[in-house]
Amino acid sequence: MKNCLRDVRRARGLSQADLAEALEVSRQTIIAIEADKYDPSLPMAYRLAAYFELPVEELFFNPWR
């Protein structure tokens, strides 16, 4: 699933490790999501969106539109 997580994270001045720690996941999870190599679960997608105070649709893009 395409996303803009890397851009949003960098704009907020966060490292991958900072974000991973805040969300209680591994840094490898953040790396994989940013690289589009891992699609997060729906709860994880909502946790990420809530952390950045964005609608989930702004962080993740629907590939079927």
N, C-alpha and C positions, 0 to 999 in steps of 0.2 A: 504494500500500500504506500503510495507516495505521500510524503509529508514535508513540512518545513521546520521540523524540530531543530535541526542544526542552526538555521538562521535565527529562530526565536531564542534559542539558548544563548547563542553568541551575542545577540542584541542585548540580552539581559546581563552579560558579563559573567556567565556561569561556565565552569568547566564541565566536561562529561562526568567527572568524579563528583562534583558538587551536586549535579542533578540526580545522579544515581543515589547518592547518600540521602538526599531530601526525599526521594521516592522509595527508599529502602529496596533498591534493586542493584544488580551488579553494573559496573561500568560497561561490561561487555554487552549487556542488554541495551543500554543507551546507544552504544556504537552500532549495534546491529539494526536497531530501529532507524537511526539516522541514515544508514547505508541502504535502506530498503531491503535488507536481507532477512528481516524478521518483522512479521505483522503482529503488533501488540494485541493482546486480548481486549475485548471491549471495555472491561473495567480499567485496564491499564491506559487505554486511550483516553478515557474520561478523567483518570487521575492526572495524566499529563496536561490535558486541557485545563482542568481546574487549577493545577499548580500555576500555570501561566495566565490564568483568568481569561481564557479564550474559549469560544465555542469549539467543540471538537471538530466541526466542519472547517474551521479556519486552520487547524493544525494538520488535519489529514484530508486527503483529496479522494473523492469517489472516482475510481478508474472507469466506471461504467457510464459516466455522464458524457 
